[in-house]
């Protein structure tokens, strides 16, 4: 059985510091003894990915004795803005955000900055010119998009028409699409014929995929920017009687998507590690509390060199399934 080899790298990009590393003062050491309260606003909690991210954050918080206030923004930037305002009123010690909208979240981040509350982002970056973030913890989404394009090329034997199901308001997803588009240029006989947003939601992806299939009856492949997009597309493909003919590549490798890969319904997935991502986010928050500064230009690579073997024609899941 052929298989794709995936290199997954979790990157911690440190975007803002207060100076060089220093030892905590006596007063800071005493402050470390107080239980820390951290407000967390996640994109949503319906997706398995974010449930796993929450689990990882809880594991990290337990390690350091922190209290987490975890809320779901349900894809709504206005709800997320209310979360941040409430955290400010509650005077939490830090805020972690998975932005619903990378372009508009800066206003809320700036409000937290003005209140003296450090802000961290996880999975999705702040792309607004407003607001300063201490650190961002995420997968290398651009490289993930490149890998997805390589898988699509393999699935189509280098030739075919492809559609993209996107989520343009979310930075991590736009990076996946950017990586996919850049790499797919290496395969001149693969054409992107449609690109529509489903906002990462399965029911919307089902509707979007139906529209795509109606407009492009000769479609050969679909890349979904997350597994809900891929699974929604799969439902539309199956309803159209084209399961197996239209190749689907997803992103995240949730348990349901892995089952569909084993069944031969989805060609392959790009893997992420949300539990590790959540735990590493708390590690970085703890380092900030301990030192009040992180070395400038520091980038840490986790899992560098680890390879996962993803089945691309059904069969048995191989490699580290976390």
N, C-alpha and C positions, 0 to 999 in steps of 0.2 A: 504494500500500500504506500502510495506517495504521501508525503506529509510536508507541511510547511513548518519551518523552524522560526520561532518568534523570539526576538530579544526584547524583553520588557525592561525598561529603565524607569524608575520612579525618581523624579528630579525635585530637589528642594531649591528653588531659586530665591535667594535672599535679596530683597529689593530695596531695603532701607535700613540703615543702622544709625545708632546714636553715637558711634565712635568705636574705638578699639575695645577688645575684650578686657574686662577688669574683674578683680575679685569683688564680691559684694561687701559693702560696709557692714558695721555691726548692726546699724538700724535696718539695713536690707536683710541681713541674716535673721533678725528677729521677725521681720515681715514674712519671711519664708515659712515661719512656723504657723502662720494663719492659713486656714483653709481657703483656697482660691476658688472663686466662682467664675465659670466661663460660659458665656452665652453663645449658642451655636444656631445658626439659621441655615438649614439645608435646602437645596433646590426642591426636594420632595422626599417623601418616605414611602411612596407606593412602589418605587422601583427597587428591585433586589440590590442593585449597586449601592444605593444610598442607605439601605438597611445594613449592608455590610460595612459601609463607611462609618455609620453610627456605632456599630459593634466595635470597630477598631478604635474609635475615639473613646468609647467607654473603657476599653481595656487600658488605653494610655492614661486616662484620667484616674483609674483605680490605682495604677502604678504609683502615681504621684499624690494621691489623696485629694484630688480636685473634684469639685462638684460641677456637673454639666447641666445646663438648661438647654435642651435640644428641642428645636421647633422646626416644623415643616412649612415652607413658603408656598408649596403647591404650585410652583411655576409662576407665581404672581409677584412681580417686583414691588407692588404696593404693600402686599402682606409682609414681604421681607423688610421693607423700609420701616414698617410698624414694629417688627421684631427688634430692629436696631435701636429705635427710639425707646422701646421698653427696656432694653438692656442698659441703655444710658441712664434712664430713670432709676433702675435697680442698682446702679453703680457696680456692675460686674467688673471683674479684674481684667478680662480680655474678651474679645469677640472673634469667633471663627465664622466665616461666611463662605457658602457655596453660591455664588451670585446667580440669580434668575436672569439678569440682564447685565452683561459685562460692561455695557456702555453707560448705564445709568446708575449703577450701584455706587459710584464714586461719591455722590452726594451724601449717602448714609455713612460711608467710611469717613468722610470729612467731619461729619457730626461727631462721630466717635473720637476722632483725632482731637477735636476741639474740647472734648470732655476729658481728655487725657487717658483714654482707654486704648490699649494696643489692639490692632486688628490684624488678623491672619486670614488668608484664603486657602481653601482646599479644593482640589479638583478643577475649579473654574477660576480664572484670573480676573482681576479688575482691569478693564481696558479703558477706563475713563481717565482723563487728565486730572480729575479731582481725587483727593484722598490718598493717604500714604499707608502702605501695607508693610508690616514688618517682614513677613515671609510668605511665600506661596508654595504649597506642596501639591504636586500633581505628577501624572504620567507624562511622558514625552508624546504628546498627542500628534504632533506633526509626523514623527517617525511612525506612529501607529497608522496614520493615513497612508504613508508610503507602503507599509506592510500590507494594508488592505488592498492597495492597487496591485501589488505583486500577486496576492492571492486571486484577485479578480482576473488578472492576465492568465494565471495558471488554469483557473476554472473555465475560461473561454478559449483556451488554446490560442491566445493572442489575437482574437478577432471577434467583434460583436458590438452591439449597441447597449449602453449602460445608462441607468438612471441613478441619481443620488437623492436620498431622503435626508434632509439637513435640519439644522436648528441654528439659524444665523445669529440669534441674539446671545448665544452661549460661546464664549471664547474657545473652550476646549474642543467644541464641535467644529468651529470654523477652522481651527488648526488641523483637525483630521481631514476636512475637505480640502484644505490647501495642500496638505501632504499627498492626498490621493490624486489631485489634479496635476501636481508637479510630476509625480511618478508616472502617471498614465500617459504622459507625453512620450515616454520611452516606447510605447506600444502604439504605433501610428494606425493600426487597423482596429483599435478599440475607440469608439466614439461616445462621448457623453451627450446624450440626446435630450435629457431633461434633468432639472434640479429643482426640487420643491421642498418646502419646510413642513415638518410635522411636529416641530417643537419637542422632539424626543418622546412623544406620547403614542402609545400603541394604537388607540382608537383613531387618532388623526392620521397615523401612518397607514392604517388600513384604507381610509378614504383617499388619501393621497396616492397610494399605490394603485387603487382602482382607477383613478383618473389617468395615471401614467399608462396603465395597460390599455385603456381605451384609446388613448392618443397614439400609443406606440405598440401596436399589436405584434410587431416583430422584435420586441425587446428581448435581450439575452441575459442581462444581469442587473442586479440592484445592490447598491451599497447603502446600508443604513448606519447612521452615525452612532447609534447605540442599539442594544439588543431589543428594546421595545420597538424601535423603528424597523429592525430586521424582522421581528416576529409579526408585526402588523403587516409588513409587506408579504410575508409568507402566507398569512391568512388570505390576502387578496389573490396571490398567485394560485393557491390551492382552489379558491372559489372559481377562478377562471380556467381550471383544468390544466394549468401549466406547471404544476409542481415537478421539479426535476429538470425541466427544460430551461427555466429561468434560474440562473445561479444567483444565490444570495450570500453576501458577505456582511457579517455583523461586527459589533464592537462591544466588548466587556467580558464575554464568556460567562454569563450567568448560568445557573444550573439548568434552567429551562432551555436556553440556547444550546448548551452542551448536549442535552437530550436530543434536540432537533438535529444537531450535527451527527450524532451517533445514528440517528434514523435516516440520515442522508437527505434531510429536508433543507438544511442550511449547509452551504459549502464549507465555510470556515469562519472563525471569529478571531479578532485581535483581543488579546488578554490584558486585563488590568487587575490590580491588586487593591481593591478598596479597603479591605481590613488593614493592610499594612499602611496604606496611605493615611487612614484615620489615626492609627497609632503613632506614625511618624509626625503627624501634625501636632499631636500633644507633646511629643518629645521636643519639638522646636519651641512650642509655647513655654515648656518648662525651662529650656535653656535661656529664653528671654527673661523669665522671672528670676533665674539664678544669677544672670550676669548683666542684665539690662542692656546688653549690646551683643551683636554677632559680628564676627570679622567680615569686613567689606569684601565683596566679590567672591565670597565663599559659595561653592556649589557642591552639594553632596549627591553622589549617585548610589542608590540602593539597588541591589540585585544585579549590578552590572556584571555581565558575562553569563548570567543564568539563562538557559535556553529552554523553551517549552515547545514540545512537538504537538502541533494541532492537526487532528485528522481532517482531511479535506474531501474525503469521499465516504463519510460515514464510518462505521466500524467502531473500534474501541478508543475511548479517550486516552491519550498517552501524555506522559509528562507530569509535572507537578501541578495538581489541580487546587493547590492551596488548601 
